[in-house]
Amino acid sequence: MLGIGDRSFRPAPISRLLGHVTDITFPPGFLWGAAGSGHQTEGDNDNSDTWFAEQVTPTVFAEPSGPACDSYRRWREDLDLVAGLGLDAYRFSVEWARVEPEEGVFSDEALDHYEAIVDECRARGLVPVVTYNHFTAPHWFAKRGAWLDPEAPALFARYCDRVTARFGDRIGFAVTLNEPDLPRVLSWLGLPDVVRDLERATLAAASEAAGVPAYRLGNVVLPEELAAMEDGLAAAHAAGKAAIKARRPDLPVGFSLALMDDVVVGDDASVRDRKRAEVYQRWLELAREDDFLGVQNYERVPYDGSGQVRPPEGAVLNQMGTEIEPGSLAGAVRYAHAVAGVPIFVTEHGLASNDDTLRAAFIEPALTGLGEAIADGVPVLGYTHWTLLDNFEWIFGYAFHYGLHEVDRATFERRRKPSADVYAGFVAAQRAGLTVREPA
């Protein structure tokens, strides 16, 4: 595994990456998959809170999601891509705004749609990993104040019950909430005041346009409301899990966390430890009662006693501006399990870059580090790469690219990238039991 500041990580020729596999062996039954989410890929999610906030002026969203990747119509094509990579799991989200477009009114058409995806996954040998809420919520829910509403947990539980009643008997894992810690993570990134001001202006404009005192979103949160929003989300997870378990007690249920690999430079761990306490601790403790914890990691962030240590000059960076570090995944997984004490499912991991050679070079060492963590006793159930497609990346619009496939913004044609071949090759070699060592 590479250390902090290690300059040895460089893109390797694709032919070499396809031609060797680490000697790390993953356990039988380990799931290999790809991930996506409804609003980011489906398109025209026009009953949702995020769609509404994208349209107001001013808005923090760089551009509207629009048709996204047209996956609401092209979902079978997306499953072709997952199966074509030789994977056996697909993580996707059910859009609450489609299932319950009006409060208390549930759409059979939407439930039929998501049920068909689940059934087609099963027909193709793919385990459905279903996220019940991937940030977006119905417009009517945001008008009520979203997770600040005292009734939010019960409303979410009612929705979870309807979804589970329809097809919960056929899904493999249930993820209630996606990254409820993300606003707190963002508070540590030192976002410019102009972004914070624009977030506040967006919520004010949305509230005025909706004719309510406080229109709220799950991933655009005011600092003074952050603690109350987290309380609502934590209660919603508990209520949603109870509703799911009431329908299917044996279904593994958890939630996913945004987890950076926060490491210490030098001997002063005070800032790193304060971040862990503020950002992750309550969620890792909550996860102790769950069947698994979803870990979502993209970055390693070093801290000394003064704060975040910026990348050295000349470092290879991702689009978030942090140094590319394949070892971050293993670090995040080890930490999460050490505190939560439950099995881990890597529900997201990837690299934001327009340069796919960086992604291709990143995958194998990151997965090798994950395998080493498993060998050391960390129980990891599966890995779903973020993301199957280049898609809508929230306030950044379509500028950030994580996909194993490029999507033509005009025709929606999917084009497989070389990194997809690297990932597929690694998985195929694991299944074949190959232990070809890296050349000296």
C-alpha positions as CSV (number, residue, x, y, z in Angstrom):
1,M,0.0,0.0,0.0
2,L,1.2,3.5,-0.8
3,G,2.1,5.9,1.9
4,I,1.4,9.6,2.3
5,G,3.2,11.6,-0.3
6,D,4.3,8.5,-2.2
7,R,5.1,9.6,-5.7
8,S,5.3,6.0,-7.1
9,F,1.7,5.8,-8.2
10,R,1.6,6.4,-11.9
11,P,-0.7,5.1,-14.7
12,A,0.5,1.8,-16.0
13,P,-0.1,0.6,-19.5
14,I,-3.6,-0.9,-19.9
15,S,-2.1,-4.1,-21.4
16,R,-0.1,-4.6,-18.3
17,L,-3.0,-4.0,-16.0
18,L,-5.1,-6.6,-17.8
19,G,-2.3,-9.1,-17.7
20,H,-1.6,-9.4,-14.0
21,V,-3.6,-10.0,-10.8
22,T,-2.5,-9.6,-7.2
23,D,-2.1,-12.8,-5.2
24,I,-4.8,-11.6,-2.8
25,T,-7.8,-13.9,-2.9
26,F,-11.3,-12.7,-2.0
27,P,-13.6,-15.0,0.0
28,P,-16.3,-17.2,-1.6
29,G,-19.6,-15.4,-2.1
30,F,-17.9,-11.9,-2.2
31,L,-20.1,-9.7,-4.5
32,W,-18.7,-7.7,-7.3
33,G,-20.8,-5.0,-8.7
34,A,-21.4,-1.5,-10.1
35,A,-23.5,1.3,-8.6
36,G,-25.7,4.1,-9.7
37,S,-28.6,6.1,-8.4
38,G,-32.0,7.2,-9.7
39,H,-31.8,11.0,-10.0
40,Q,-28.3,10.9,-11.3
41,T,-29.1,8.5,-14.2
42,E,-32.8,8.2,-14.8
43,G,-33.7,11.7,-16.0
44,D,-36.8,13.9,-15.7
45,N,-37.3,13.2,-12.0
46,D,-39.6,16.2,-12.0
47,N,-41.5,15.5,-8.8
48,S,-38.4,15.6,-6.7
49,D,-36.9,18.2,-4.4
50,T,-33.6,18.3,-6.3
51,W,-35.3,18.9,-9.6
52,F,-37.2,21.8,-8.1
53,A,-34.0,23.3,-6.6
54,E,-32.2,23.0,-9.9
55,Q,-34.8,25.2,-11.6
56,V,-34.9,28.2,-9.1
57,T,-32.8,31.3,-9.4
58,P,-30.3,31.5,-7.9
59,T,-29.3,27.9,-7.6
60,V,-26.2,26.2,-6.3
61,F,-26.5,23.5,-9.0
62,A,-24.2,24.2,-11.9
63,E,-26.8,22.9,-14.4
64,P,-30.1,21.0,-14.3
65,S,-30.1,17.2,-14.4
66,G,-32.6,17.2,-17.3
67,P,-32.7,13.8,-19.0
68,A,-29.6,12.6,-17.1
69,C,-28.5,9.3,-18.7
70,D,-32.1,8.4,-19.8
71,S,-31.8,5.4,-17.6
72,Y,-35.5,5.3,-16.7
73,R,-36.0,4.1,-20.3
74,R,-32.6,2.5,-20.9
75,W,-32.3,0.5,-17.7
76,R,-32.1,-2.8,-19.5
77,E,-29.2,-1.4,-21.5
78,D,-27.5,-0.5,-18.2
79,L,-28.0,-4.1,-16.9
80,D,-26.4,-5.3,-20.2
81,L,-23.4,-3.3,-19.2
82,V,-23.2,-4.7,-15.7
83,A,-23.6,-8.3,-16.9
84,G,-21.1,-7.6,-19.7
85,L,-18.5,-6.8,-17.1
86,G,-19.0,-10.2,-15.5
87,L,-20.3,-8.8,-12.3
88,D,-22.9,-10.3,-9.9
89,A,-24.4,-7.3,-8.1
90,Y,-26.0,-4.0,-9.1
91,R,-26.7,-1.2,-6.7
92,F,-29.4,1.2,-7.7
93,S,-31.9,3.4,-6.0
94,V,-35.7,3.6,-5.9
95,E,-36.9,7.2,-6.4
96,W,-39.3,8.1,-3.6
97,A,-40.5,11.0,-5.7
98,R,-41.7,8.6,-8.4
99,V,-43.2,6.1,-6.0
100,E,-45.0,8.6,-3.9
101,P,-45.4,11.7,-6.2
102,E,-48.1,13.2,-3.9
103,E,-48.3,12.7,-0.2
104,G,-50.1,9.4,0.5
105,V,-50.6,8.6,-3.2
106,F,-48.5,5.7,-4.4
107,S,-47.8,5.0,-8.1
108,D,-48.3,1.5,-9.2
109,E,-46.5,2.3,-12.5
110,A,-43.4,3.4,-10.6
111,L,-43.5,0.3,-8.3
112,D,-44.0,-1.9,-11.4
113,H,-40.9,-0.2,-13.0
114,Y,-38.6,-0.9,-10.1
115,E,-40.0,-4.4,-9.6
116,A,-39.1,-5.1,-13.2
117,I,-35.5,-4.0,-12.6
118,V,-35.2,-6.2,-9.6
119,D,-36.7,-9.2,-11.5
120,E,-34.4,-8.6,-14.5
121,C,-31.4,-8.4,-12.1
122,R,-32.3,-11.8,-10.8
123,A,-32.8,-13.2,-14.2
124,R,-29.3,-12.1,-15.2
125,G,-27.7,-13.5,-12.0
126,L,-27.2,-10.0,-10.4
127,V,-27.9,-9.4,-6.7
128,P,-30.0,-6.3,-6.4
129,V,-28.6,-3.9,-3.8
130,V,-31.4,-1.4,-3.4
131,T,-31.1,2.1,-1.9
132,Y,-34.4,3.4,-0.6
133,N,-33.2,7.0,-0.5
134,H,-30.3,8.3,-2.4
135,F,-30.5,12.0,-1.3
136,T,-33.6,13.0,-3.4
137,A,-37.1,13.0,-1.9
138,P,-40.5,14.1,-3.1
139,H,-41.3,17.8,-3.7
140,W,-44.1,17.6,-1.1
141,F,-41.7,16.2,1.5
142,A,-39.3,19.1,1.0
143,K,-42.1,21.5,1.4
144,R,-42.7,20.1,4.8
145,G,-39.1,20.8,5.8
146,A,-37.7,17.4,4.8
147,W,-35.9,15.6,7.6
148,L,-36.6,18.6,10.0
149,D,-40.2,17.6,10.0
150,P,-41.1,15.6,13.1
151,E,-43.3,13.3,11.0
152,A,-40.4,12.6,8.5
153,P,-39.4,9.2,10.0
154,A,-42.9,7.9,9.9
155,L,-43.4,9.2,6.3
156,F,-40.2,7.5,5.3
157,A,-41.2,4.2,7.0
158,R,-44.5,4.2,5.2
159,Y,-42.7,4.5,1.9
160,C,-40.2,1.8,2.9
161,D,-43.1,-0.5,3.7
162,R,-44.7,0.0,0.3
163,V,-41.5,-0.7,-1.6
164,T,-40.6,-3.8,0.5
165,A,-44.1,-5.2,0.2
166,R,-43.9,-5.0,-3.5
167,F,-40.5,-6.6,-4.2
168,G,-38.5,-6.8,-0.9
169,D,-38.6,-10.6,-1.1
170,R,-36.3,-10.5,-4.1
171,I,-33.6,-8.0,-3.2
172,G,-30.3,-8.9,-1.6
173,F,-29.4,-5.9,0.5
174,A,-31.4,-2.9,1.6
175,V,-29.6,0.5,2.1
176,T,-32.0,2.9,3.8
177,L,-30.1,6.2,3.4
178,N,-27.2,7.3,1.3
179,E,-24.5,9.3,3.1
180,P,-26.5,11.0,5.8
181,D,-23.2,12.3,7.0
182,L,-22.3,14.1,3.8
183,P,-23.3,17.7,4.8
184,R,-21.1,17.3,7.9
185,V,-18.3,16.0,5.6
186,L,-18.7,19.0,3.4
187,S,-18.4,21.3,6.4
188,W,-14.9,20.0,6.8
189,L,-13.8,20.6,3.2
190,G,-13.5,24.4,3.6
191,L,-16.0,25.2,0.9
192,P,-15.7,28.9,-0.2
193,D,-18.1,31.4,1.4
194,V,-19.6,32.0,-2.1
195,V,-20.7,28.3,-2.2
196,R,-22.2,28.5,1.3
197,D,-24.0,31.7,0.4
198,L,-25.3,30.2,-2.8
199,E,-26.7,27.2,-0.9
200,R,-28.5,29.5,1.4
201,A,-29.8,31.6,-1.5
202,T,-31.0,28.4,-3.3
203,L,-33.0,27.3,-0.3
204,A,-34.5,30.8,0.1
205,A,-35.4,30.9,-3.6
206,A,-36.9,27.4,-3.4
207,S,-38.9,28.2,-0.3
208,E,-40.3,31.3,-2.0
209,A,-41.1,29.5,-5.2
210,A,-42.9,26.7,-3.3
211,G,-44.7,29.1,-1.1
212,V,-43.5,27.6,2.2
213,P,-41.4,28.9,5.1
214,A,-38.6,26.3,4.8
215,Y,-38.1,24.2,1.7
216,R,-35.3,21.8,2.6
217,L,-33.1,19.2,0.8
218,G,-31.2,16.3,2.3
219,N,-27.9,17.3,0.7
220,V,-28.0,21.1,0.7
221,V,-28.1,21.9,4.5
222,L,-27.7,25.1,6.4
223,P,-25.0,25.0,9.1
224,E,-27.4,26.0,11.9
225,E,-29.8,23.2,10.9
226,L,-27.2,20.4,10.5
227,A,-27.7,18.8,13.9
228,A,-31.5,18.7,13.7
229,M,-31.3,17.4,10.1
230,E,-29.0,14.6,11.3
231,D,-31.4,13.8,14.1
232,G,-34.2,13.4,11.6
233,L,-32.1,11.2,9.3
234,A,-31.0,8.9,12.2
235,A,-34.6,8.5,13.3
236,A,-35.7,7.9,9.7
237,H,-33.1,5.1,9.4
238,A,-34.4,3.4,12.5
239,A,-38.0,3.7,11.4
240,G,-37.2,2.6,7.8
241,K,-35.3,-0.4,8.9
242,A,-38.1,-1.4,11.3
243,A,-40.6,-1.2,8.4
244,I,-38.3,-3.3,6.1
245,K,-37.7,-5.9,8.7
246,A,-41.4,-6.2,9.5
247,R,-41.9,-7.3,6.0
248,R,-38.7,-9.4,5.6
249,P,-36.9,-10.1,8.8
250,D,-34.0,-11.9,7.1
251,L,-33.1,-9.1,4.7
252,P,-29.8,-7.4,5.5
253,V,-30.4,-3.7,6.2
254,G,-27.9,-0.9,6.7
255,F,-27.1,2.6,5.5
256,S,-24.1,4.0,3.7
257,L,-21.6,6.6,4.9
258,A,-19.2,8.9,3.1
259,L,-15.9,8.0,4.7
260,M,-12.6,9.7,3.8
261,D,-9.5,7.9,4.9
262,D,-8.3,10.5,7.4
263,V,-4.7,10.0,8.4
264,V,-2.2,11.8,10.6
265,V,1.0,13.4,9.4
266,G,3.4,13.7,12.3
267,D,2.4,12.9,15.9
268,D,-0.5,15.3,16.6
269,A,-3.8,13.5,15.8
270,S,-6.0,16.1,17.5
271,V,-7.5,17.5,14.3
272,R,-8.0,14.2,12.7
273,D,-9.7,12.8,15.8
274,R,-11.9,15.8,16.2
275,K,-13.1,15.3,12.6
276,R,-13.8,11.7,13.2
277,A,-15.8,12.5,16.4
278,E,-17.8,15.3,14.7
279,V,-18.5,13.6,11.3
280,Y,-18.6,9.8,11.7
281,Q,-18.9,8.8,15.3
282,R,-22.7,9.0,15.8
283,W,-23.3,7.1,12.6
284,L,-20.8,4.4,13.3
285,E,-22.4,3.9,16.7
286,L,-25.8,3.8,15.0
287,A,-24.6,1.1,12.6
288,R,-23.7,-1.2,15.5
289,E,-27.4,-2.3,15.5
290,D,-27.4,-3.0,11.7
291,D,-26.6,-6.0,9.6
292,F,-23.9,-4.2,7.7
293,L,-22.5,-0.7,7.0
294,G,-22.1,0.7,3.5
295,V,-18.7,2.4,3.1
296,Q,-18.3,5.0,0.4
297,N,-14.7,6.2,-0.1
298,Y,-13.0,8.2,-2.7
299,E,-10.1,10.0,-0.9
300,R,-7.4,10.0,1.7
301,V,-7.1,13.3,3.6
302,P,-4.0,13.9,5.7
303,Y,-4.1,16.1,8.8
304,D,-1.4,17.5,11.2
305,G,-2.0,19.4,14.4
306,S,-3.0,22.6,12.5
307,G,-5.4,21.2,10.0
308,Q,-5.6,19.5,6.6
309,V,-2.2,19.0,4.9
310,R,-2.5,20.1,1.3
311,P,-1.1,17.9,-1.5
312,P,2.6,18.6,-2.4
313,E,3.4,20.4,-5.6
314,G,3.2,18.1,-8.6
315,A,1.0,15.5,-7.0
316,V,-1.5,13.7,-9.2
317,L,-5.0,14.9,-8.1
318,N,-8.5,13.8,-8.6
319,Q,-11.3,16.3,-9.6
320,M,-12.0,17.0,-5.9
321,G,-8.4,18.3,-5.6
322,T,-7.0,15.6,-3.3
323,E,-4.1,13.4,-4.1
324,I,-5.0,10.1,-5.7
325,E,-4.4,7.3,-3.2
326,P,-5.5,3.8,-3.9
327,G,-4.8,2.8,-0.3
328,S,-7.6,5.0,1.0
329,L,-10.3,2.4,0.5
330,A,-8.6,-0.1,2.8
331,G,-8.0,2.6,5.4
332,A,-11.6,3.7,5.4
333,V,-12.9,0.1,5.6
334,R,-10.6,-0.8,8.5
335,Y,-11.6,2.3,10.5
336,A,-15.3,1.8,9.9
337,H,-15.3,-1.8,11.0
338,A,-13.1,-1.1,14.0
339,V,-15.7,1.3,15.4
340,A,-19.0,-0.1,14.1
341,G,-18.1,-3.8,14.5
342,V,-20.4,-5.0,11.8
343,P,-19.7,-6.4,8.3
344,I,-18.8,-3.8,5.7
345,F,-20.2,-3.5,2.2
346,V,-18.3,-1.1,-0.1
347,T,-21.4,0.5,-1.7
348,E,-19.3,3.1,-3.5
349,H,-15.7,3.6,-4.4
350,G,-14.1,5.2,-7.5
351,L,-12.1,8.1,-8.9
352,A,-13.3,11.5,-10.2
353,S,-11.1,12.2,-13.2
354,N,-11.5,13.0,-16.9
355,D,-8.3,10.9,-17.5
356,D,-9.4,7.3,-17.6
357,T,-5.8,6.0,-17.5
358,L,-5.7,7.3,-13.9
359,R,-8.8,5.3,-13.1
360,A,-7.5,2.2,-14.8
361,A,-4.3,2.4,-12.8
362,F,-6.2,3.1,-9.6
363,I,-8.5,0.1,-9.5
364,E,-6.2,-2.9,-9.0
365,P,-4.1,-1.4,-6.1
366,A,-7.2,-0.2,-4.4
367,L,-8.8,-3.6,-4.6
368,T,-5.6,-5.3,-3.5
369,G,-5.6,-3.1,-0.4
370,L,-9.2,-4.1,0.3
371,G,-8.2,-7.8,-0.1
372,E,-5.4,-7.3,2.4
373,A,-7.9,-5.8,4.9
374,I,-10.1,-8.9,4.4
375,A,-7.1,-11.2,4.9
376,D,-6.5,-9.3,8.2
377,G,-9.9,-10.2,9.4
378,V,-12.2,-7.3,8.3
379,P,-15.5,-8.8,7.1
380,V,-16.4,-7.3,3.8
381,L,-19.4,-8.6,1.9
382,G,-19.0,-7.0,-1.5
383,Y,-17.8,-4.1,-3.6
384,T,-19.8,-1.9,-6.0
385,H,-17.8,0.5,-8.1
386,W,-19.0,4.1,-8.5
387,T,-20.1,4.4,-11.1
388,L,-21.4,2.4,-14.0
389,L,-22.0,5.6,-16.0
390,D,-20.7,9.1,-16.1
391,N,-23.8,10.9,-14.7
392,F,-25.2,13.9,-12.9
393,E,-23.0,14.8,-10.0
394,W,-25.3,17.0,-8.0
395,I,-24.0,20.7,-7.7
396,F,-21.2,19.9,-10.1
397,G,-23.6,18.9,-12.9
398,Y,-22.0,16.8,-15.6
399,A,-18.4,18.1,-15.2
400,F,-17.2,15.3,-12.8
401,H,-16.6,11.9,-14.3
402,Y,-16.5,8.7,-12.3
403,G,-17.9,6.3,-14.8
404,L,-16.7,3.0,-16.2
405,H,-18.7,4.1,-19.3
406,E,-18.9,7.4,-21.0
407,V,-22.4,8.7,-21.9
408,D,-22.9,10.8,-25.0
409,R,-24.9,13.8,-23.7
410,A,-26.9,14.1,-27.0
411,T,-27.6,10.5,-28.0
412,F,-27.1,8.7,-24.6
413,E,-24.9,6.1,-26.2
414,R,-22.8,4.3,-23.6
415,R,-19.1,3.8,-24.5
416,R,-17.0,1.4,-22.4
417,K,-13.8,2.9,-21.1
418,P,-10.5,1.0,-20.6
419,S,-11.0,1.1,-16.9
420,A,-14.0,-1.1,-17.3
421,D,-11.8,-3.7,-18.8
422,V,-9.4,-3.5,-15.9
423,Y,-12.1,-4.0,-13.4
424,A,-13.7,-6.8,-15.3
425,G,-10.3,-8.5,-15.7
426,F,-9.6,-8.3,-12.0
427,V,-13.0,-9.8,-11.2
428,A,-12.6,-12.6,-13.8
429,A,-9.2,-13.5,-12.4
430,Q,-10.5,-13.6,-8.9
431,R,-13.3,-15.9,-10.0
432,A,-10.9,-18.1,-11.8
433,G,-8.7,-18.4,-8.7
434,L,-5.7,-16.9,-10.5
435,T,-2.8,-15.7,-8.3
436,V,-0.5,-14.3,-10.8
437,R,1.9,-12.0,-9.0
438,E,2.9,-8.5,-10.2
439,P,6.2,-8.6,-12.1
440,A,9.2,-7.6,-10.0
